Each structure stands twice: as C-alpha cells, then as structure tokens.
Amino acid sequence: MIRRSDGRIVSPLTAHGRETSSISAKGNKSVGSPHKHVDSIHNDEISHIKWQELLEIATVARENRRLPPKEMERLILRLCQGTWLTRRQLGELLKRNIEGLRSRFLVPMVAHGLLRLRYPDKPNRADQAYTAAADMV
C-alpha cells in the first residue's frame, strides 16, 4: 500500500494494471472514526471481486463505442445498484469520458430520480458518487 500526498492509501496496481486511487478508501481517519466502518458512505473501497463483477456488467459498453442512450442508462443503473460509484469509477468501468458521462447521463438521471447523490447538498463535489434510487432496476 502507498500513501499519496493527499492522504489517500492506494494499492500500486489492480488486476487490470491501473492505479486504484479511484477505488481505494481514504486512509486519513482516526481508528475510532465512524467513517471507516464498512457500511459508511465515506468508505469508497470496492473489493477486487466486486470490481470484477462490475467490469463484467460493463463489458458491452467497453466493447462498443456507441450504445443507444437508453441502454447506457440501464447499464449505469445496474452498475450503481447497491453501491456508490464516482464519475471516475463509472468512466473506468464503461471506458467513457467522465465529463461526457456526467453531462449526458448522470445529471439527467439524478434530475429524473433514477440515481441518488452521495452528497446531495454539493452536486459538483469532485468525489461525488451515485447509487441507483431504491425502486429502480
């Protein structure tokens, strides 16, 4: 494990050869902090097994540069079902530009109630994460 200058602890490489800063937990909380609890919304760590499952779901987007918008929305909802994913994580999973995802899909899906924001009072927060709304998918 490596501690970055911003205080995040990251693994040097994941199985797919990329730095894992987008899927690692922040390591700068005290030991007794409730923010380190496994169910905390502040825990961004995704297990290797879960990441592989998400990659499997996203295969169709990774292999096809053009997908109908409704199909991309369905994929995003499946990926976000039961987990919080950041724009960076979604971009990596779907092999898409994160700003394009945000403007074309994430913002409209939040506005239509399909996705929920981790930090609803700060929609432009850099580490904003998304999860599927409870009744969707």
The first five atom37 places (N, CA, C, CB, O) and aatype in JSON, in Angstrom:
{
  "aatype": [12, 9, 1, 1, 15, 3, 7, 1, 9, 19, 15, 14, 10, 16, 0, 8, 7, 1, 6, 16, 15, 15, 9, 15, 0, 11, 7, 2, 11, 15, 19, 7, 15, 14, 8, 11, 8, 19, 3, 15, 9, 8, 2, 3, 6, 9, 15, 8, 9, 11, 17, 5, 6, 10, 10, 6, 9, 0, 16, 19, 0, 1, 6, 2, 1, 1, 10, 14, 14, 11, 6, 12, 6, 1, 10, 9, 10, 1, 10, 4, 5, 7, 16, 17, 10, 16, 1, 1, 5, 10, 7, 6, 10, 10, 11, 1, 2, 9, 6, 7, 10, 1, 15, 1, 13, 10, 19, 14, 12, 19, 0, 8, 7, 10, 10, 1, 10, 1, 18, 14, 3, 11, 14, 2, 1, 0, 3, 5, 0, 18, 16, 0, 0, 0, 3, 12, 19],
  "atom_mask": [
    [1, 1, 1, 1, 1],
    [1, 1, 1, 1, 1],
    [1, 1, 1, 1, 1],
    [1, 1, 1, 1, 1],
    [1, 1, 1, 1, 1],
    [1, 1, 1, 1, 1],
    [1, 1, 1, 0, 1],
    [1, 1, 1, 1, 1],
    [1, 1, 1, 1, 1],
    [1, 1, 1, 1, 1],
    [1, 1, 1, 1, 1],
    [1, 1, 1, 1, 1],
    [1, 1, 1, 1, 1],
    [1, 1, 1, 1, 1],
    [1, 1, 1, 1, 1],
    [1, 1, 1, 1, 1],
    [1, 1, 1, 0, 1],
    [1, 1, 1, 1, 1],
    [1, 1, 1, 1, 1],
    [1, 1, 1, 1, 1],
    [1, 1, 1, 1, 1],
    [1, 1, 1, 1, 1],
    [1, 1, 1, 1, 1],
    [1, 1, 1, 1, 1],
    [1, 1, 1, 1, 1],
    [1, 1, 1, 1, 1],
    [1, 1, 1, 0, 1],
    [1, 1, 1, 1, 1],
    [1, 1, 1, 1, 1],
    [1, 1, 1, 1, 1],
    [1, 1, 1, 1, 1],
    [1, 1, 1, 0, 1],
    [1, 1, 1, 1, 1],
    [1, 1, 1, 1, 1],
    [1, 1, 1, 1, 1],
    [1, 1, 1, 1, 1],
    [1, 1, 1, 1, 1],
    [1, 1, 1, 1, 1],
    [1, 1, 1, 1, 1],
    [1, 1, 1, 1, 1],
    [1, 1, 1, 1, 1],
    [1, 1, 1, 1, 1],
    [1, 1, 1, 1, 1],
    [1, 1, 1, 1, 1],
    [1, 1, 1, 1, 1],
    [1, 1, 1, 1, 1],
    [1, 1, 1, 1, 1],
    [1, 1, 1, 1, 1],
    [1, 1, 1, 1, 1],
    [1, 1, 1, 1, 1],
    [1, 1, 1, 1, 1],
    [1, 1, 1, 1, 1],
    [1, 1, 1, 1, 1],
    [1, 1, 1, 1, 1],
    [1, 1, 1, 1, 1],
    [1, 1, 1, 1, 1],
    [1, 1, 1, 1, 1],
    [1, 1, 1, 1, 1],
    [1, 1, 1, 1, 1],
    [1, 1, 1, 1, 1],
    [1, 1, 1, 1, 1],
    [1, 1, 1, 1, 1],
    [1, 1, 1, 1, 1],
    [1, 1, 1, 1, 1],
    [1, 1, 1, 1, 1],
    [1, 1, 1, 1, 1],
    [1, 1, 1, 1, 1],
    [1, 1, 1, 1, 1],
    [1, 1, 1, 1, 1],
    [1, 1, 1, 1, 1],
    [1, 1, 1, 1, 1],
    [1, 1, 1, 1, 1],
    [1, 1, 1, 1, 1],
    [1, 1, 1, 1, 1],
    [1, 1, 1, 1, 1],
    [1, 1, 1, 1, 1],
    [1, 1, 1, 1, 1],
    [1, 1, 1, 1, 1],
    [1, 1, 1, 1, 1],
    [1, 1, 1, 1, 1],
    [1, 1, 1, 1, 1],
    [1, 1, 1, 0, 1],
    [1, 1, 1, 1, 1],
    [1, 1, 1, 1, 1],
    [1, 1, 1, 1, 1],
    [1, 1, 1, 1, 1],
    [1, 1, 1, 1, 1],
    [1, 1, 1, 1, 1],
    [1, 1, 1, 1, 1],
    [1, 1, 1, 1, 1],
    [1, 1, 1, 0, 1],
    [1, 1, 1, 1, 1],
    [1, 1, 1, 1, 1],
    [1, 1, 1, 1, 1],
    [1, 1, 1, 1, 1],
    [1, 1, 1, 1, 1],
    [1, 1, 1, 1, 1],
    [1, 1, 1, 1, 1],
    [1, 1, 1, 1, 1],
    [1, 1, 1, 0, 1],
    [1, 1, 1, 1, 1],
    [1, 1, 1, 1, 1],
    [1, 1, 1, 1, 1],
    [1, 1, 1, 1, 1],
    [1, 1, 1, 1, 1],
    [1, 1, 1, 1, 1],
    [1, 1, 1, 1, 1],
    [1, 1, 1, 1, 1],
    [1, 1, 1, 1, 1],
    [1, 1, 1, 1, 1],
    [1, 1, 1, 1, 1],
    [1, 1, 1, 1, 1],
    [1, 1, 1, 0, 1],
    [1, 1, 1, 1, 1],
    [1, 1, 1, 1, 1],
    [1, 1, 1, 1, 1],
    [1, 1, 1, 1, 1],
    [1, 1, 1, 1, 1],
    [1, 1, 1, 1, 1],
    [1, 1, 1, 1, 1],
    [1, 1, 1, 1, 1],
    [1, 1, 1, 1, 1],
    [1, 1, 1, 1, 1],
    [1, 1, 1, 1, 1],
    [1, 1, 1, 1, 1],
    [1, 1, 1, 1, 1],
    [1, 1, 1, 1, 1],
    [1, 1, 1, 1, 1],
    [1, 1, 1, 1, 1],
    [1, 1, 1, 1, 1],
    [1, 1, 1, 1, 1],
    [1, 1, 1, 1, 1],
    [1, 1, 1, 1, 1],
    [1, 1, 1, 1, 1],
    [1, 1, 1, 1, 1],
    [1, 1, 1, 1, 1],
    [1, 1, 1, 1, 1]
  ],
  "atom_positions": [
    [[0.83, -1.17, 0.0], [0.0, 0.0, 0.0], [0.89, 1.25, 0.0], [-0.95, -0.01, 1.21], [1.99, 1.25, 0.56]],
    [[0.4, 2.3, -0.63], [1.15, 3.55, -0.76], [0.28, 4.69, -0.25], [1.6, 3.79, -2.24], [-0.9, 4.77, -0.59]],
    [[0.86, 5.59, 0.55], [0.14, 6.78, 0.99], [0.49, 7.9, 0.03], [0.48, 7.17, 2.48], [1.66, 8.26, -0.12]],
    [[-0.56, 8.47, -0.62], [-0.36, 9.57, -1.56], [-0.24, 10.89, -0.82], [-1.5, 9.63, -2.57], [-0.53, 10.96, 0.37]],
    [[0.17, 11.92, -1.52], [0.34, 13.25, -0.91], [-0.98, 13.81, -0.39], [0.94, 14.21, -1.92], [-0.97, 14.65, 0.51]],
    [[-2.13, 13.36, -0.96], [-3.42, 13.85, -0.48], [-3.95, 13.03, 0.7], [-4.44, 13.82, -1.61], [-5.07, 13.24, 1.15]],
    [[-3.14, 12.07, 1.21], [-3.51, 11.29, 2.37], [-4.22, 9.99, 2.05], [0.0, 0.0, 0.0], [-4.47, 9.19, 2.96]],
    [[-4.55, 9.74, 0.8], [-5.25, 8.51, 0.42], [-4.27, 7.35, 0.38], [-5.95, 8.68, -0.94], [-3.12, 7.51, -0.03]],
    [[-4.72, 6.2, 0.81], [-3.91, 4.99, 0.74], [-4.39, 4.2, -0.47], [-4.0, 4.14, 2.06], [-5.58, 3.93, -0.6]],
    [[-3.46, 3.84, -1.34], [-3.82, 3.13, -2.56], [-2.93, 1.92, -2.75], [-3.71, 4.06, -3.78], [-1.8, 1.87, -2.26]],
    [[-3.45, 0.96, -3.45], [-2.68, -0.2, -3.86], [-1.93, 0.19, -5.12], [-3.6, -1.46, -4.09], [-2.47, 0.93, -5.94]],
    [[-0.7, -0.29, -5.33], [0.05, 0.11, -6.52], [-0.65, -0.22, -7.83], [1.4, -0.55, -6.5], [-0.67, 0.6, -8.74]],
    [[-1.22, -1.41, -7.95], [-1.87, -1.81, -9.2], [-3.07, -2.7, -8.91], [-0.88, -2.54, -10.12], [-3.08, -3.45, -7.93]],
    [[-4.06, -2.62, -9.76], [-5.17, -3.56, -9.69], [-4.88, -4.66, -10.69], [-6.55, -2.87, -9.98], [-3.85, -4.63, -11.37]],
    [[-5.75, -5.63, -10.79], [-5.56, -6.73, -11.73], [-5.52, -6.23, -13.17], [-6.67, -7.77, -11.57], [-4.89, -6.86, -14.02]],
    [[-6.2, -5.11, -13.46], [-6.21, -4.61, -14.83], [-5.14, -3.55, -15.08], [-7.57, -4.04, -15.15], [-5.2, -2.83, -16.08]],
    [[-4.14, -3.44, -14.16], [-2.95, -2.66, -14.43], [-3.07, -1.17, -14.24], [0.0, 0.0, 0.0], [-2.22, -0.43, -14.75]],
    [[-4.07, -0.69, -13.55], [-4.21, 0.75, -13.34], [-4.09, 1.06, -11.87], [-5.55, 1.25, -13.88], [-4.34, 0.22, -11.01]],
    [[-3.7, 2.3, -11.59], [-3.66, 2.75, -10.21], [-5.07, 2.73, -9.64], [-3.04, 4.16, -10.1], [-6.02, 3.08, -10.33]],
    [[-5.21, 2.32, -8.38], [-6.53, 2.13, -7.81], [-7.03, 3.31, -7.01], [-6.53, 0.94, -6.95], [-7.95, 3.14, -6.2]],
    [[-6.47, 4.49, -7.19], [-6.9, 5.63, -6.38], [-8.39, 5.88, -6.51], [-6.13, 6.88, -6.78], [-8.99, 6.41, -5.58]],
    [[-9.0, 5.52, -7.62], [-10.42, 5.77, -7.78], [-11.28, 4.75, -7.05], [-10.77, 5.77, -9.24], [-12.48, 4.96, -6.9]],
    [[-10.69, 3.65, -6.58], [-11.49, 2.66, -5.89], [-10.97, 2.36, -4.49], [-11.55, 1.39, -6.69], [-11.39, 1.37, -3.88]],
    [[-10.08, 3.18, -3.98], [-9.49, 2.94, -2.67], [-10.14, 3.83, -1.61], [-7.99, 3.18, -2.7], [-10.68, 4.89, -1.91]],
    [[-10.07, 3.37, -0.38], [-10.62, 4.14, 0.73], [-9.62, 5.19, 1.19], [-11.0, 3.22, 1.9], [-8.41, 5.02, 1.05]],
    [[-10.14, 6.27, 1.74], [-9.26, 7.28, 2.31], [-8.69, 6.75, 3.6], [-10.02, 8.62, 2.56], [-9.38, 6.11, 4.39]],
    [[-7.42, 7.01, 3.82], [-6.75, 6.45, 4.98], [-6.42, 7.47, 6.04], [0.0, 0.0, 0.0], [-5.57, 7.21, 6.89]],
    [[-7.05, 8.62, 6.03], [-6.67, 9.66, 6.96], [-7.66, 9.85, 8.11], [-6.51, 10.94, 6.22], [-7.63, 10.9, 8.74]],
    [[-8.51, 8.9, 8.4], [-9.44, 8.98, 9.52], [-8.85, 8.28, 10.72], [-10.81, 8.36, 9.15], [-8.04, 7.36, 10.58]],
    [[-9.25, 8.71, 11.91], [-8.74, 8.06, 13.11], [-9.34, 6.67, 13.24], [-9.07, 8.9, 14.36], [-10.36, 6.36, 12.64]],
    [[-8.7, 5.83, 14.02], [-9.09, 4.43, 14.16], [-10.53, 4.29, 14.64], [-8.17, 3.71, 15.11], [-11.25, 3.42, 14.15]],
    [[-10.97, 5.12, 15.57], [-12.32, 5.01, 16.1], [-13.38, 5.74, 15.3], [0.0, 0.0, 0.0], [-14.53, 5.8, 15.72]],
    [[-13.02, 6.28, 14.17], [-13.94, 7.09, 13.39], [-15.07, 6.25, 12.8], [-13.2, 7.81, 12.28], [-14.82, 5.17, 12.27]],
    [[-16.32, 6.74, 12.88], [-17.43, 6.02, 12.26], [-17.33, 6.03, 10.74], [-18.75, 6.62, 12.69], [-18.0, 5.25, 10.07]],
    [[-16.49, 6.91, 10.19], [-16.34, 6.99, 8.75], [-15.55, 5.84, 8.16], [-15.69, 8.28, 8.38], [-15.52, 5.67, 6.94]],
    [[-14.91, 5.06, 9.0], [-14.14, 3.91, 8.49], [-14.95, 2.63, 8.53], [-12.86, 3.73, 9.29], [-14.5, 1.6, 8.04]],
    [[-16.15, 2.67, 9.11], [-16.99, 1.48, 9.21], [-17.3, 0.96, 7.81], [-18.3, 1.78, 9.97], [-17.45, 1.74, 6.87]],
    [[-17.39, -0.34, 7.67], [-17.58, -0.97, 6.36], [-18.84, -0.47, 5.66], [-17.64, -2.48, 6.52], [-18.86, -0.42, 4.43]],
    [[-19.9, -0.11, 6.39], [-21.13, 0.35, 5.78], [-21.19, 1.87, 5.63], [-22.3, -0.12, 6.59], [-22.21, 2.4, 5.17]],
    [[-20.14, 2.56, 6.0], [-20.13, 4.01, 5.93], [-20.19, 4.48, 4.49], [-18.89, 4.58, 6.62], [-19.57, 3.89, 3.6]],
    [[-20.93, 5.55, 4.25], [-20.97, 6.12, 2.91], [-19.63, 6.74, 2.55], [-22.08, 7.16, 2.79], [-19.39, 7.07, 1.38]],
    [[-18.75, 6.92, 3.55], [-17.44, 7.51, 3.3], [-16.39, 6.47, 2.92], [-16.98, 8.29, 4.52], [-15.23, 6.82, 2.69]],
    [[-16.76, 5.21, 2.87], [-15.82, 4.15, 2.53], [-15.95, 3.86, 1.03], [-16.09, 2.86, 3.38], [-16.92, 3.25, 0.6]],
    [[-14.97, 4.3, 0.24], [-15.01, 4.15, -1.21], [-14.37, 2.85, -1.7], [-14.32, 5.31, -1.86], [-14.31, 2.61, -2.9]],
    [[-13.91, 2.03, -0.8], [-13.21, 0.83, -1.22], [-14.17, -0.18, -1.84], [-12.48, 0.21, -0.03], [-15.23, -0.47, -1.28]],
    [[-13.79, -0.69, -2.98], [-14.55, -1.73, -3.66], [-13.64, -2.94, -3.76], [-15.07, -1.26, -5.08], [-12.51, -2.82, -4.24]],
    [[-14.12, -4.07, -3.32], [-13.28, -5.27, -3.34], [-12.94, -5.65, -4.78], [-13.99, -6.43, -2.63], [-13.63, -5.28, -5.73]],
    [[-11.87, -6.39, -4.91], [-11.45, -6.86, -6.23], [-12.55, -7.71, -6.87], [-10.14, -7.69, -6.11], [-12.79, -7.6, -8.07]],
    [[-13.21, -8.53, -6.09], [-14.28, -9.39, -6.61], [-15.44, -8.54, -7.11], [-14.78, -10.38, -5.51], [-15.95, -8.78, -8.21]],
    [[-15.86, -7.54, -6.33], [-16.95, -6.66, -6.74], [-16.56, -5.89, -7.99], [-17.32, -5.68, -5.6], [-17.38, -5.73, -8.9]],
    [[-15.31, -5.41, -8.06], [-14.84, -4.68, -9.24], [-14.92, -5.56, -10.48], [-13.41, -4.17, -9.03], [-15.31, -5.09, -11.55]],
    [[-14.55, -6.83, -10.35], [-14.62, -7.76, -11.48], [-16.08, -7.96, -11.92], [-13.98, -9.11, -11.11], [-16.36, -8.05, -13.12]],
    [[-17.0, -8.05, -10.95], [-18.43, -8.17, -11.27], [-18.91, -6.94, -12.04], [-19.27, -8.36, -9.98], [-19.64, -7.05, -13.01]],
    [[-18.49, -5.76, -11.59], [-18.87, -4.53, -12.26], [-18.29, -4.45, -13.67], [-18.42, -3.31, -11.44], [-18.96, -4.01, -14.6]],
    [[-17.05, -4.89, -13.83], [-16.45, -4.92, -15.16], [-17.22, -5.85, -16.1], [-14.98, -5.38, -15.07], [-17.4, -5.55, -17.28]],
    [[-17.69, -6.96, -15.56], [-18.48, -7.91, -16.36], [-19.78, -7.26, -16.83], [-18.79, -9.19, -15.53], [-20.17, -7.4, -17.99]],
    [[-20.46, -6.55, -15.93], [-21.69, -5.84, -16.29], [-21.42, -4.82, -17.38], [-22.31, -5.15, -15.05], [-22.22, -4.66, -18.3]],
    [[-20.29, -4.14, -17.29], [-19.96, -3.04, -18.2], [-19.33, -3.5, -19.52], [-19.03, -2.08, -17.52], [-18.99, -2.67, -20.36]],
    [[-19.16, -4.8, -19.71], [-18.47, -5.32, -20.9], [-19.05, -4.78, -22.19], [-18.52, -6.83, -20.91], [-18.29, -4.39, -23.08]],
    [[-20.36, -4.75, -22.32], [-20.99, -4.31, -23.58], [-20.6, -2.86, -23.9], [-22.52, -4.44, -23.49], [-20.39, -2.53, -25.06]],
    [[-20.51, -2.01, -22.9], [-20.11, -0.62, -23.14], [-18.62, -0.53, -23.45], [-20.44, 0.26, -21.93], [-18.2, 0.28, -24.28]],
    [[-17.82, -1.36, -22.78], [-16.37, -1.34, -23.01], [-16.03, -1.8, -24.42], [-15.66, -2.22, -21.97], [-15.05, -1.34, -25.01]],
    [[-16.83, -2.69, -24.96], [-16.56, -3.25, -26.28], [-17.22, -2.49, -27.42], [-17.01, -4.68, -26.32], [-16.87, -2.69, -28.59]],
    [[-18.17, -1.61, -27.11], [-18.9, -0.86, -28.13], [-18.82, 0.62, -27.83], [-20.38, -1.32, -28.21], [-19.3, 1.08, -26.8]],
    [[-18.22, 1.37, -28.73], [-18.08, 2.82, -28.52], [-19.42, 3.54, -28.6], [-17.11, 3.41, -29.54], [-19.59, 4.59, -27.99]],
    [[-20.35, 2.99, -29.35], [-21.66, 3.64, -29.48], [-22.74, 2.7, -28.96], [-21.95, 4.02, -30.96], [-22.89, 1.57, -29.41]],
    [[-23.47, 3.22, -28.0], [-24.62, 2.49, -27.45], [-25.82, 3.42, -27.45], [-24.33, 1.96, -26.01], [-25.66, 4.63, -27.26]],
    [[-27.01, 2.89, -27.67], [-28.2, 3.75, -27.54], [-28.25, 4.33, -26.12], [-29.51, 2.94, -27.85], [-27.92, 3.64, -25.16]],
    [[-28.66, 5.58, -25.99], [-28.7, 6.22, -24.67], [-29.47, 5.42, -23.61], [-29.3, 7.58, -24.79], [-29.04, 5.35, -22.46]],
    [[-30.59, 4.84, -23.98], [-31.38, 4.07, -23.01], [-30.6, 2.85, -22.51], [-32.71, 3.62, -23.63], [-30.7, 2.47, -21.34]],
    [[-29.83, 2.23, -23.39], [-29.01, 1.08, -22.98], [-27.91, 1.53, -22.02], [-28.4, 0.38, -24.22], [-27.62, 0.84, -21.04]],
    [[-27.3, 2.67, -22.3], [-26.27, 3.2, -21.39], [-26.89, 3.52, -20.03], [-25.6, 4.45, -21.99], [-26.28, 3.24, -19.0]],
    [[-28.08, 4.1, -20.01], [-28.76, 4.38, -18.74], [-29.0, 3.09, -17.96], [-30.09, 5.1, -18.99], [-28.78, 3.05, -16.75]],
    [[-29.45, 2.06, -18.64], [-29.69, 0.77, -17.96], [-28.4, 0.21, -17.38], [-30.3, -0.25, -18.94], [-28.4, -0.33, -16.27]],
    [[-27.3, 0.33, -18.12], [-26.01, -0.14, -17.62], [-25.58, 0.65, -16.38], [-24.94, -0.01, -18.72], [-25.12, 0.06, -15.4]],
    [[-25.72, 1.96, -16.43], [-25.35, 2.79, -15.29], [-26.18, 2.4, -14.07], [-25.55, 4.3, -15.61], [-25.64, 2.29, -12.97]],
    [[-27.47, 2.19, -14.25], [-28.33, 1.78, -13.14], [-27.91, 0.43, -12.57], [-29.79, 1.72, -13.59], [-27.89, 0.24, -11.35]],
    [[-27.58, -0.51, -13.44], [-27.12, -1.83, -12.96], [-25.81, -1.71, -12.18], [-26.94, -2.81, -14.14], [-25.65, -2.33, -11.14]],
    [[-24.89, -0.91, -12.69], [-23.61, -0.73, -12.01], [-23.79, -0.07, -10.64], [-22.67, 0.11, -12.87], [-23.09, -0.41, -9.69]],
    [[-24.71, 0.86, -10.55], [-24.92, 1.63, -9.31], [-25.89, 0.95, -8.34], [-25.44, 3.02, -9.64], [-26.14, 1.47, -7.26]],
    [[-26.42, -0.19, -8.72], [-27.37, -0.89, -7.85], [-26.65, -1.41, -6.61], [-28.05, -2.05, -8.61], [-25.79, -2.29, -6.7]],
    [[-27.01, -0.87, -5.45], [-26.46, -1.36, -4.19], [-25.05, -0.9, -3.86], [0.0, 0.0, 0.0], [-24.46, -1.38, -2.89]],
    [[-24.5, 0.02, -4.64], [-23.15, 0.52, -4.37], [-23.03, 1.97, -4.81], [-22.09, -0.35, -5.08], [-23.78, 2.43, -5.67]],
    [[-22.09, 2.68, -4.22], [-21.8, 4.06, -4.6], [-20.63, 4.05, -5.56], [-21.5, 4.96, -3.35], [-19.59, 3.45, -5.26]],
    [[-20.77, 4.69, -6.7], [-19.69, 4.79, -7.67], [-19.47, 6.26, -8.05], [-20.0, 3.95, -8.93], [-20.42, 7.01, -8.25]],
    [[-18.2, 6.65, -8.13], [-17.86, 8.0, -8.54], [-17.86, 8.11, -10.06], [-16.48, 8.41, -7.97], [-17.92, 7.1, -10.77]],
    [[-17.81, 9.34, -10.56], [-17.71, 9.55, -12.01], [-16.47, 8.85, -12.57], [-17.67, 11.05, -12.35], [-16.52, 8.23, -13.63]],
    [[-15.37, 8.95, -11.85], [-14.12, 8.34, -12.3], [-14.27, 6.82, -12.39], [-12.96, 8.71, -11.35], [-13.83, 6.2, -13.36]],
    [[-14.89, 6.22, -11.38], [-15.09, 4.77, -11.4], [-16.0, 4.36, -12.56], [-15.68, 4.3, -10.06], [-15.72, 3.4, -13.26]],
    [[-17.1, 5.1, -12.75], [-18.0, 4.8, -13.86], [-17.29, 4.96, -15.2], [-19.24, 5.71, -13.8], [-17.47, 4.14, -16.1]],
    [[-16.5, 6.02, -15.33], [-15.75, 6.22, -16.57], [-14.8, 5.08, -16.86], [0.0, 0.0, 0.0], [-14.67, 4.65, -18.0]],
    [[-14.13, 4.6, -15.82], [-13.21, 3.48, -16.0], [-13.96, 2.2, -16.35], [-12.37, 3.28, -14.73], [-13.54, 1.46, -17.24]],
    [[-15.06, 1.94, -15.65], [-15.84, 0.74, -15.92], [-16.42, 0.73, -17.33], [-16.96, 0.61, -14.9], [-16.38, -0.29, -18.02]],
    [[-16.96, 1.87, -17.75], [-17.64, 1.96, -19.04], [-16.71, 2.35, -20.19], [-18.77, 2.95, -18.95], [-17.11, 2.33, -21.36]],
    [[-15.46, 2.71, -19.84], [-14.48, 3.16, -20.84], [-15.01, 4.38, -21.59], [-14.14, 2.01, -21.83], [-15.03, 4.43, -22.82]],
    [[-15.45, 5.36, -20.78], [-16.03, 6.59, -21.32], [-15.42, 7.8, -20.63], [-17.56, 6.59, -21.15], [-14.9, 7.71, -19.52]],
    [[-15.48, 8.94, -21.3], [-15.03, 10.21, -20.75], [-15.94, 10.59, -19.59], [-15.03, 11.32, -21.84], [-17.16, 10.57, -19.72]],
    [[-15.34, 10.95, -18.45], [-16.14, 11.19, -17.25], [-17.01, 12.45, -17.37], [-15.24, 11.31, -16.04], [-18.11, 12.48, -16.82]],
    [[-16.54, 13.48, -18.06], [-17.36, 14.68, -18.21], [-18.54, 14.42, -19.14], [-16.51, 15.85, -18.76], [-19.63, 14.94, -18.92]],
    [[-18.32, 13.62, -20.16], [-19.43, 13.24, -21.05], [-20.48, 12.42, -20.3], [0.0, 0.0, 0.0], [-21.68, 12.64, -20.47]],
    [[-20.02, 11.48, -19.48], [-20.96, 10.7, -18.66], [-21.75, 11.61, -17.73], [-20.2, 9.65, -17.84], [-22.97, 11.46, -17.6]],
    [[-21.06, 12.54, -17.09], [-21.73, 13.43, -16.15], [-22.81, 14.26, -16.83], [-20.71, 14.35, -15.47], [-23.94, 14.33, -16.36]],
    [[-22.45, 14.9, -17.93], [-23.4, 15.81, -18.58], [-24.51, 15.09, -19.34], [-22.66, 16.73, -19.52], [-25.66, 15.53, -19.31]],
    [[-24.19, 13.99, -20.01], [-25.19, 13.3, -20.83], [-26.06, 12.33, -20.05], [-24.51, 12.57, -21.94], [-27.21, 12.1, -20.42]],
    [[-25.52, 11.76, -18.97], [-26.27, 10.72, -18.28], [-26.49, 10.97, -16.79], [-25.57, 9.42, -18.44], [-27.63, 10.94, -16.32]],
    [[-25.42, 11.23, -16.05], [-25.55, 11.29, -14.59], [-26.43, 12.43, -14.11], [-24.19, 11.41, -13.97], [-27.33, 12.22, -13.3]],
    [[-26.19, 13.65, -14.6], [-27.0, 14.79, -14.17], [-28.47, 14.59, -14.53], [-26.48, 16.09, -14.8], [-29.33, 14.78, -13.67]],
    [[-28.8, 14.21, -15.78], [-30.22, 13.98, -16.11], [-30.84, 12.82, -15.31], [-30.36, 13.71, -17.6], [-32.01, 12.89, -14.94]],
    [[-30.06, 11.77, -15.05], [-30.61, 10.64, -14.3], [-30.9, 11.02, -12.85], [-29.64, 9.45, -14.35], [-31.86, 10.53, -12.26]],
    [[-30.07, 11.88, -12.27], [-30.32, 12.4, -10.92], [-31.58, 13.26, -10.95], [-29.1, 13.22, -10.38], [-32.45, 13.14, -10.09]],
    [[-31.69, 14.13, -11.95], [-32.84, 15.03, -12.07], [-34.15, 14.26, -12.22], [-32.66, 15.97, -13.26], [-35.19, 14.71, -11.75]],
    [[-34.11, 13.1, -12.88], [-35.31, 12.28, -13.08], [-35.53, 11.27, -11.95], [-35.21, 11.55, -14.4], [-36.46, 10.47, -12.02]],
    [[-34.69, 11.31, -10.92], [-34.88, 10.43, -9.77], [-34.41, 9.0, -9.97], [0.0, 0.0, 0.0], [-34.76, 8.13, -9.18]],
    [[-33.63, 8.74, -11.02], [-33.12, 7.39, -11.27], [-31.89, 7.09, -10.43], [-32.79, 7.22, -12.74], [-31.68, 5.95, -10.02]],
    [[-31.08, 8.12, -10.17], [-29.88, 7.99, -9.35], [-29.98, 8.95, -8.17], [-28.61, 8.28, -10.18], [-30.64, 9.98, -8.24]],
    [[-29.31, 8.59, -7.08], [-29.2, 9.46, -5.92], [-27.75, 9.89, -5.76], [-29.71, 8.75, -4.63], [-26.84, 9.14, -6.11]],
    [[-27.55, 11.1, -5.23], [-26.22, 11.62, -4.96], [-25.79, 11.27, -3.54], [-26.17, 13.14, -5.16], [-26.61, 11.29, -2.62]],
    [[-24.52, 10.93, -3.36], [-23.98, 10.69, -2.03], [-23.99, 11.99, -1.22], [-22.54, 10.1, -2.12], [-24.27, 11.99, -0.02]],
    [[-23.68, 13.1, -1.88], [-23.63, 14.41, -1.23], [-24.63, 15.32, -1.95], [-22.19, 15.01, -1.26], [-24.21, 16.14, -2.76]],
    [[-25.92, 15.21, -1.66], [-26.93, 15.96, -2.41], [-26.82, 17.48, -2.26], [-28.3, 15.53, -1.98], [-27.26, 18.22, -3.13]],
    [[-26.23, 17.94, -1.16], [-26.09, 19.38, -0.97], [-24.89, 19.95, -1.72], [-25.97, 19.68, 0.51], [-24.72, 21.17, -1.76]],
    [[-24.06, 19.08, -2.31], [-22.88, 19.52, -3.07], [-22.79, 18.72, -4.37], [-21.58, 19.34, -2.23], [-21.93, 17.86, -4.51]],
    [[-23.69, 19.01, -5.33], [-23.74, 18.19, -6.56], [-22.47, 18.24, -7.41], [-24.89, 18.63, -7.39], [-22.23, 17.32, -8.2]],
    [[-21.66, 19.29, -7.28], [-20.44, 19.4, -8.09], [-19.19, 18.96, -7.36], [-20.27, 20.82, -8.55], [-18.08, 19.19, -7.84]],
    [[-19.35, 18.34, -6.22], [-18.2, 17.88, -5.43], [-17.36, 16.91, -6.27], [-18.68, 17.19, -4.12], [-17.9, 16.05, -6.97]],
    [[-16.06, 17.04, -6.19], [-15.14, 16.24, -7.02], [-15.29, 14.75, -6.77], [-13.72, 16.66, -6.76], [-15.16, 13.95, -7.7]],
    [[-15.55, 14.35, -5.53], [-15.67, 12.93, -5.22], [-17.14, 12.5, -5.09], [-14.92, 12.6, -3.93], [-17.45, 11.54, -4.39]],
    [[-18.02, 13.22, -5.78], [-19.44, 12.87, -5.76], [-19.61, 11.43, -6.23], [-20.27, 13.84, -6.65], [-18.92, 10.99, -7.14]],
    [[-20.52, 10.72, -5.61], [-20.79, 9.33, -6.0], [-22.29, 9.16, -6.21], [-20.25, 8.34, -4.93], [-23.1, 9.94, -5.71]],
    [[-22.63, 8.13, -6.95], [-24.01, 7.88, -7.36], [-24.41, 6.46, -6.99], [-24.17, 8.12, -8.88], [-23.58, 5.55, -7.0]],
    [[-25.69, 6.29, -6.67], [-26.24, 4.96, -6.45], [-27.63, 4.96, -7.08], [-26.3, 4.6, -4.91], [-28.26, 6.01, -7.24]],
    [[-28.1, 3.78, -7.44], [-29.43, 3.67, -8.03], [-30.47, 4.01, -6.98], [-29.66, 2.26, -8.6], [-30.34, 3.64, -5.81]],
    [[-31.51, 4.71, -7.39], [-32.62, 5.01, -6.48], [-33.25, 3.69, -6.06], [-33.69, 5.96, -7.15], [-33.21, 2.71, -6.81]],
    [[-33.83, 3.65, -4.88], [-34.31, 2.41, -4.26], [-35.24, 1.57, -5.12], [-35.01, 2.74, -2.99], [-35.11, 0.35, -5.15]],
    [[-36.18, 2.2, -5.83], [-37.2, 1.43, -6.54], [-36.82, 1.12, -7.99], [-38.49, 2.18, -6.52], [-37.63, 0.56, -8.73]],
    [[-35.61, 1.47, -8.4], [-35.23, 1.3, -9.8], [-34.59, -0.05, -10.05], [-34.3, 2.39, -10.23], [-34.16, -0.74, -9.12]],
    [[-34.53, -0.42, -11.32], [-33.87, -1.62, -11.87], [-34.51, -2.87, -11.46], [-32.47, -1.67, -11.48], [-34.07, -3.95, -11.85]]
  ]
}
